Amino acid sequence: MASGSRALITGIGGQDGSLLAPLLAGRGYEVVGTVLNAAEPSEGAEVLELDLDDFASVRAAVRKLRPDEIYHLASESFVPAWWEDPVGNARSAATSVAGLLEATRTEAPEARFLFASSAEMFGAPEREPQDEETSIRPLTPYGAAKAFGHFLTQSFRRKHGLHASSAILFNHESPRRPERFLTRKVSRGAAAISLKLEEELLLGDLSARRDWGYAGEYVQAMWLMLQADQPDDYVIATGEAHSAEEFVAKAFEHVGLNWRNHVRFDESLLRGASDAPALVGDPTKIKERLGWEPEVRFHDLVGILVDADVAALRAQAAAAR
């Protein structure tokens, strides 16, 4: 859209929201981001404290803001956390997407809406790679919630003619990813051990294969989706799968270490049968229709994460002196 448009981003304090906001601001957008707590950080955006479970408040906010684009990114994205409170997380996920879609329909029907879905809704896919036509059969509450949002977005698009699209996001990482996620846990662990701040890293099963991309590029794909004349659903992925073991090996190699000398197996970290063995996306559709394709490859991504953690740990050590 043209400069001067207004964008509403839910969950602007998260990894994707914090990367999308400055991208839009740099393109001349007025950016408003929702947070649960006004103390949450934001960049290039006005912060709106909003409970997405409260439909009346959501509807009033959309009515007041009249956004041109709405990016629904807010979600608990750490899959294990969903098992700790499946009822609360599912209720919040369903209410927020339904509320935002209905508020868009009634208060800003010309707005373009994007739902951040996830490859987790594919569960244990029957084919590889996965594309927009792959069967949806989630293994986790998180995947099931994303499937609900995905289908609901399609429903509002068909029934009400909304410009509503679902971004089927495969794993995407950046230094802004919290340390509880495997990628950051590994990159920070490798960095800390290389600086002799720690001695070992505890990890679980390393056999799962994932399609890892750079989050900074994935938010660009989201923006492109809402610039298209017609709404649609797109897989956003690199098309390459790498095992968790490969990720660990590459992270330690980046700092000149052999991971086998420093990583210890911890049975308590195993996820069991709910963990999909392999998720790898086919980004052909978004490449052909919107011209998007990733430039940051797997080894580059690992290096970005490890270098950021080395720099951060060095800065912390210097500040502590």
C-alpha positions, 0 to 999 in steps of 0.5 A: 500500500502507499505511504501514509497507510495505517497498520495494526500489529497484534503482539508487536512485542514478539519476535515477528512484531518487533521486526515487522514494525520498523519495516512498515515504519520505514515504508511510511506506514503509521504503525500501531501495535497491541501489547498486553502490558504497555511496558513491553518494548516496541520500535517505530510504533505507537503502543496500544494496551489491548486484551485480545480476549475482550471482543468489545475492546477489540472492536472499539479499537478497530473502529477507532483506528480504521487500519488499512492492514492488520497483522495478527501475530499475537500468540504463545509460540513456544509449543511446550507451553501449550501443554501447560495450559491447553485450555487457556491458550486455546481459548485465547487463540480462538477468541483473538482471531475470531474477534479480529476477523469479525471486527475487521468485517464490521468496522474496517471491511476494506482492511487487509488482514493477515493471520500468522499460521504455522507449519505445526498444523501439518503435524506429521505430514504424509509428504515432503515438502509441505505446500498449501494443499498438504493435509492438516492434521496437527499433533499439538494444541498449538498446531490445532489452534493455528489450524483453527485460525487458518480455516477461520481466515479462509471462511471469512474470506469466502463468506464476507469477501475480506482480503484475509490471508493466512501466512503458513510460517515454517520455523523462522529465527533471529537474535530476538527469539527468546532463549527457551527456543532450541535455536537460541538455546543452542546459539547462546550455549555455544557462545557461552562455552566458547567464552568459557562462561559455561562448560556444557549444554543440556539438550534432548532429541536431536533427530527432528528435521526443520526448515529454518529461515531468517525471521527478518525475511519472513516479515517481508513476505507477510507484507508482500501478501497484503500488497497482492490484489487478491488474498490467498494463503502462502507457505513461507519457508526456505525449502531446505530441511536440517536436523537439530543435530546439524544445527548444533554442530554448525553452531559449535563449529562457528566458534571453533568447537566440536559439539560432542565435547560439550553437549549432554543428553537430558531425557527430561527435555524429550517431547515424545510422540507429539513432536513432528519428525520433519517439517519442510516447506515448499515456497514455490507459490509465493516465489512465483506469485509474489516474487519472494524467496529467502536469501539467508541460508541455513549456515548464514542463519546459524552464524547470525544467531551465534555472533549475536549471542557472543556479542551480547555475552561479551557486553554483559561481561564487560558491564559486570566488571 
